Amino acid sequence: MSPRHYIGPVPTTHTTQADSKGEGNSGMSKSGASAPTNKWVGGHAIVLGASVSGLLAARVLADVYDRITLIERDRVSEVGIAPRRGAPQGRHAHGLLSRGAEIFEELFPGLLEEFVAGGAPTISSPAELRNNLGGHLLCMTGEYTELSDTYQPSRPHLESMVRTRVTGLPNVKLIDGCQVVGLETTDDNTRVLGVEVLYTEDHSADVIHADLVVDATGRSGRATKWLESMGYAPPPEESLQVDLLYVSQHLRPVPGSMGREKVVIIGHAPTRPTGAEYLEQEDGRWILTLIGYGGHHPPTDQAGFLAFAEPIVPPHVFASIRDAEPLSEIVAHRFPASIRRRYEKLSQFPEGLLVVGDAICSFNPIYAQGMTVAAIQAETLRNTLQGGGDRLAQRFFKAVSKPLGVTWQMATGSDLSIPQVQGPRPLPVRMINAYINMVLTAAEQDSVLAERFLKVQYLLVPPTTLMRPGNMARVFAGNLRRRR
C-alpha cells in the first residue's frame, strides 16, 4: 500500500459530543471560527471534488467529523492560482454575490480582507457599477444605503485561497490526482461505506472507507448513475435548454480608460439574445466575457470577438476594450442546459451518501449565482448537521430545496424572457417577467428601486420583496412617468 494513500476507518459507532475529546463544547470550530453548536457526529467523511462546493462542504463537515478527506481528480496542489482542467469556467468572468460573500466571511473570518490584500477589487459605490439588464440601464446615482461592498476575486484566486484555508484545518486531508470510480456499499445497498479510487500517477487502486461520502463532482450527475446501479430510483429532473456559448479574454486596459467603473454588465434583452461582462480583477487585469444564445454565439477569433462586442457595450467601454493589451488567448465554453435534480422528492436514499453543488442544481452561469448558491448549500448543511447524522441526506435535500427553488425560478424565468430559449411559458411566468420588466423600467430613474432590485439579484432578499406595496407604488409611478 502506497504511503500517500489515506485510508479511513470502517464505519464506526457515532460518538457523542461529550466523548469527542472535548472538541465542540467551546462553541468554536477547528478552524478557530465561531460556529453553531452542532451535535457531534464523529468518524470520517469523504468529499468528492475540491471545487468551491466541495471545499465549502468540507469546511462545514470539519466542525462535526473527526476526519475529512478531500478527493480531487486534478492536481490542484500544483496549480496554484490558475485555471484548472476540471473547472473550465474558471477562465471566464465570475462574481461573488453579496449573500455569498457574507457566508464565505462567516465560514472563513478575514477571507474578504485577504481577497483585497491579494488584489481583488472592491465595489463600494454605485458609480463603480454599470448594470444594464433586459435593455434597461439601472440608475446608479448616490450611495448604497442597503447594499454592502461586493468583491471581485477571479475564480482561480478565490478557489486557491479557500482551498488553502480548508486544507489548513488540522482534520482535513487533500488527495489530488485521484479519480473516484465507484462506491463501496453494504450487500443490501442500504448504506455507502466508502469509495473506490484510482490514482492517476501510477494507476493503482484502493478502497477508502468512510462514514459519509459527499458527491461534489459537478453537473455530470455521477450520484444519479450510482443510485441506479444500487437499485434506487433516480431523482426527478427539471431542465431548460439554453444553448449558451460564452467566450472570454483577459485584457489590460489603458489606465483610466474606464473612469471609476469596475464592473460593466450588459444582460440579454427580449430583442437581443447577447450580452457582455467586463470586470476588473487582480493586478489591474480585466476580463471580457461575451455571451450569446442559440444562433447568436460569439466568435473566437480576435477580429470577430471585437466586432461582436461593439454593438453590445457603450462606446467608452468598447474603446477601452479595443485599446487594451490582450493578456490571454480567447477561450470558449458551452453551456447547453440548466438542470435541477429533485433529490428531495425521493422516498428512499442510502445512508452515508450526500449530494451537493452543481450535482443538485446547475444554473445558467451568466447570472453569477453558482458560488453563492454553493455557499447557501454549505450554510444549509451546517444547520442540518445540528440535528446529527441520522437521515442527513433527506433532511438536507428538503431544507435546501426552497432556496434552490427560488434561485432556479429567477434564472429560468430570465432565460424564458427571450424567444431563443425554448420552453413552457405558463401565465405566471409571463406575468412575472412582465412585472420585472416594469421594475427595470422604473429603476432606470429610481436609484432606490434599482438598489432594491440588486438586493434580489444578489440573493440577499427573496424576489417577493419587489411585490411589497411601497415597491409596487414606485414601480407603477415610474412606469407612468415613463409613458408620459
Residue pairs with C-beta under 8 A, 6 or more apart in sequence:
1 7
1 206
2 199
2 202
2 204
4 175
4 199
5 175
5 199
5 206
5 208
6 69
6 173
6 175
6 208
7 206
7 208
7 209
8 44
8 46
8 67
8 69
8 194
8 208
8 209
8 210
9 43
9 44
9 209
9 210
9 211
10 193
10 209
11 43
11 191
11 193
11 209
11 210
11 211
11 352
12 42
12 43
12 211
14 41
14 42
14 43
14 211
14 388
14 389
15 40
15 42
15 43
16 40
17 24
17 25
17 39
17 40
18 25
18 40
19 40
19 42
20 40
20 42
20 66
23 30
23 40
24 37
24 38
24 40
24 63
24 64
27 34
27 35
27 37
28 34
28 35
29 35
29 62
29 63
30 62
30 63
30 169
30 170
30 171
31 59
31 62
31 63
31 108
31 165
31 168
31 169
32 109
33 106
33 107
33 108
33 109
34 109
35 63
35 382
36 382
36 383
36 386
37 386
38 63
38 64
38 382
38 385
38 386
39 64
39 385
39 386
39 387
39 388
40 64
41 64
41 65
41 211
41 385
41 388
41 389
42 64
42 65
42 66
42 211
43 65
43 66
43 67
43 210
43 211
43 212
44 65
44 66
44 67
44 68
44 69
44 209
44 210
44 211
44 212
45 58
45 61
45 65
45 67
45 68
45 69
45 210
45 211
45 212
45 213
45 214
46 68
46 69
46 70
46 71
46 194
46 195
46 208
46 210
46 212
46 213
46 214
47 54
47 57
47 58
47 61
47 68
47 69
47 70
47 71
47 214
47 216
48 54
48 71
48 180
48 195
48 213
48 214
48 215
48 216
48 217
48 222
49 70
49 71
49 72
49 86
49 215
49 216
49 217
49 218
49 357
50 58
50 70
50 71
50 72
50 74
50 76
50 163
50 174
50 176
51 86
51 87
51 159
51 216
51 218
51 357
52 158
52 159
52 162
52 357
52 370
52 371
52 374
53 216
53 356
53 357
53 358
53 374
53 377
53 378
54 70
54 72
54 214
54 216
54 356
54 357
55 70
55 159
55 162
55 163
55 166
56 107
56 162
56 374
56 375
56 377
56 378
57 214
57 216
57 354
57 356
57 357
57 377
57 378
57 381
58 68
58 70
58 166
58 172
59 107
59 108
59 165
59 166
59 169
59 378
60 107
60 378
60 381
60 382
60 385
61 68
61 212
61 214
61 381
61 385
62 68
62 166
62 169
62 171
62 172
63 382
63 385
64 385
64 389
65 171
65 211
65 212
66 171
67 171
67 172
67 173
68 169
68 171
68 172
68 173
69 172
69 173
69 174
69 175
69 208
69 210
70 166
70 167
70 172
70 173
70 174
70 175
71 175
71 176
71 178
71 180
71 195
71 197
71 208
72 86
72 174
72 175
72 176
72 177
72 178
73 86
73 176
73 177
73 178
73 179
73 180
73 200
74 84
74 85
74 86
74 176
74 177
75 176
75 177
76 84
76 163
76 174
76 176
77 174
77 176
79 156
79 160
80 160
81 156
81 157
81 160
82 156
83 90
83 91
83 155
83 156
84 90
84 156
86 218
87 155
87 159
88 333
89 155
89 333
89 365
89 370
90 154
90 155
90 156
90 159
91 248
91 328
91 331
91 333
92 155
92 246
92 248
92 287
92 289
92 331
92 333
92 365
93 248
93 277
93 279
93 287
93 288
93 289
93 368
94 153
94 154
94 155
94 158
94 368
94 371
95 150
95 152
95 279
95 368
95 371
96 104
96 150
96 151
96 152
96 153
96 158
96 368
96 371
96 372
97 150
97 368
97 369
97 371
97 372
97 457
97 458
97 459
98 147
98 148
98 150
98 455
98 458
98 459
98 460
99 372
99 375
99 376
99 458
99 459
99 460
100 371
100 372
100 373
100 374
100 375
100 376
100 459
101 112
101 148
101 150
101 151
102 148
103 372
103 375
103 376
103 378
103 379
104 111
104 112
104 162
104 375
105 111
105 112
106 379
107 375
107 378
108 162
108 165
111 161
111 162
111 165
112 151
114 161
115 151
115 153
115 157
115 158
115 161
116 122
116 151
118 153
118 157
118 161
118 282
119 157
119 281
119 282
119 283
120 151
120 152
120 153
120 154
120 157
120 281
120 282
121 151
121 152
121 262
121 280
121 281
121 282
122 149
122 150
122 151
122 152
123 129
123 149
123 150
123 151
123 152
123 262
123 263
124 144
124 149
125 143
125 144
125 260
126 140
126 141
126 142
126 143
126 144
126 447
126 451
127 140
127 260
127 261
128 260
128 261
128 262
128 263
129 140
129 261
129 262
129 263
129 265
130 137
130 140
130 261
130 263
130 264
130 265
130 314
130 317
131 137
131 138
131 140
131 263
131 265
131 450
131 454
132 138
132 265
132 266
132 267
133 265
133 267
133 440
134 267
134 268
134 269
134 270
134 417
134 436
134 437
134 440
135 269
135 270
135 271
135 272
135 440
136 437
136 440
136 441
136 443
136 444
137 444
138 440
138 443
138 444
138 450
138 453
138 454
139 443
139 444
139 445
139 446
139 447
139 450
140 447
140 450
141 447
142 447
144 451
145 448
145 451
146 451
146 452
146 455
147 451
147 454
147 455
147 458
147 460
150 458
152 262
152 263
152 279
152 280
152 281
153 161
153 281
153 282
154 281
154 282
154 287
155 371
157 281
157 282
158 371
163 174
166 172
167 173
167 174
175 197
177 199
177 200
177 201
178 197
178 198
178 199
178 200
179 197
179 198
179 199
179 200
180 195
180 196
180 197
180 217
180 222
181 196
181 197
181 198
181 205
182 195
182 196
182 226
183 192
183 193
183 194
183 195
183 196
183 213
183 226
183 230
183 353
184 192
184 193
184 194
184 195
184 196
184 207
184 209
185 191
185 192
185 193
185 230
185 350
186 193
189 230
189 231
189 232
189 350
190 350
190 351
191 350
191 351
191 352
192 213
192 350
192 351
192 352
192 353
193 209
193 210
193 352
194 207
194 208
194 209
194 210
194 213
195 207
195 208
195 210
195 213
196 205
196 206
196 207
197 205
197 206
197 207
197 208
198 204
198 205
199 205
199 206
210 352
211 352
211 389
212 352
212 353
212 354
212 389
212 392
213 352
213 353
213 354
214 354
214 355
214 356
215 222
215 223
215 226
215 353
215 354
215 355
215 356
215 359
216 356
216 357
216 359
217 223
217 359
218 357
218 358
218 359
218 362
219 339
219 358
219 359
219 362
220 359
221 339
221 341
221 359
222 359
223 353
223 355
223 359
224 234
224 235
224 341
226 353
227 233
227 234
227 235
227 349
227 350
228 234
230 350
232 346
232 348
232 349
232 350
233 346
233 348
235 341
235 342
235 343
235 345
235 346
236 341
236 342
236 345
237 339
237 340
237 341
237 342
238 339
238 340
238 342
238 408
239 337
239 338
239 339
239 340
240 337
240 338
240 412
240 415
240 416
240 421
240 423
241 336
241 337
241 421
241 422
241 423
242 293
242 294
242 335
242 336
242 337
242 338
242 364
242 415
242 421
243 293
243 294
243 336
243 337
243 420
243 421
244 291
244 292
244 293
244 294
244 334
244 335
244 336
244 364
244 365
244 366
245 291
245 292
245 297
245 298
245 332
245 333
245 334
245 335
246 289
246 290
246 291
246 292
246 298
246 332
246 333
246 335
246 365
246 366
247 289
247 290
247 291
247 297
247 298
247 299
247 300
247 305
247 330
247 331
247 332
247 333
248 287
248 288
248 289
248 290
248 330
248 331
248 332
249 287
249 288
249 305
249 326
249 327
249 328
249 329
249 330
249 331
250 281
250 285
250 286
250 287
250 326
250 327
250 328
251 285
251 286
251 287
251 288
251 321
251 324
251 325
251 326
251 327
252 284
252 285
252 286
252 324
252 325
252 327
253 286
253 320
253 321
253 323
253 324
253 325
254 320
254 323
254 324
255 284
257 316
257 319
257 320
257 323
257 324
258 264
258 280
258 286
258 316
258 317
258 320
259 316
261 317
262 279
262 280
263 277
263 278
263 279
263 280
264 276
264 277
264 278
264 279
264 313
264 314
264 317
265 275
265 276
265 277
266 275
266 276
266 277
266 312
266 313
267 275
267 366
267 414
268 274
268 275
268 291
268 293
268 366
268 417
268 418
269 418
270 417
270 418
270 419
272 312
273 292
273 293
273 294
273 295
273 296
273 418
273 419
273 420
274 290
274 291
274 292
274 293
274 296
274 298
274 308
274 312
275 290
275 291
275 292
275 312
275 366
276 288
276 289
276 290
276 291
276 309
276 312
276 313
277 287
277 288
277 289
277 291
277 366
278 286
278 287
278 288
278 289
278 313
278 317
278 320
278 321
279 286
279 287
279 289
280 286
281 287
285 327
286 324
288 309
288 321
290 298
290 305
290 308
290 309
290 312
291 298
291 366
292 298
292 308
293 418
293 420
293 421
294 420
294 421
295 420
296 420
298 304
298 305
298 308
298 332
299 305
299 307
299 308
300 330
300 331
300 332
301 330
302 326
302 330
305 330
306 321
306 322
309 318
309 321
310 318
313 321
335 364
335 365
338 362
338 363
338 364
338 408
338 411
338 412
338 415
339 361
339 362
340 360
340 361
340 362
340 404
340 408
341 355
341 359
341 360
341 361
342 401
343 349
343 355
343 360
343 393
343 397
344 394
344 397
344 398
344 400
344 401
346 394
346 397
349 393
349 394
349 397
351 391
351 393
353 393
354 381
354 392
354 393
354 396
355 393
355 397
356 374
356 377
356 378
356 381
357 374
357 377
358 370
360 377
360 397
360 400
360 404
361 373
361 404
361 407
361 408
362 370
363 369
363 370
363 373
363 407
363 408
363 411
364 411
364 412
364 414
364 415
367 410
367 411
367 414
369 407
369 410
369 411
369 459
372 458
372 459
373 403
373 404
373 407
373 459
376 400
376 403
376 459
377 400
377 404
380 396
380 399
380 400
380 403
381 396
381 400
383 399
384 392
384 395
384 396
384 399
385 392
387 395
406 462
406 463
407 459
409 463
410 456
410 463
412 423
413 429
413 432
413 433
413 436
414 433
415 421
415 423
416 423
416 425
416 429
416 433
417 433
417 436
417 437
435 466
435 467
435 475
436 466
438 475
438 476
438 478
438 479
439 449
439 453
439 466
439 471
439 475
440 453
441 478
441 479
441 482
442 449
442 474
442 475
442 476
442 477
442 478
442 479
442 482
443 449
443 450
443 453
443 478
444 478
444 482
445 478
445 481
445 482
446 474
446 478
448 474
449 471
449 474
449 475
449 478
452 465
452 466
452 471
453 466
455 461
455 465
456 462
456 463
456 465
456 466
465 471
466 472
466 475
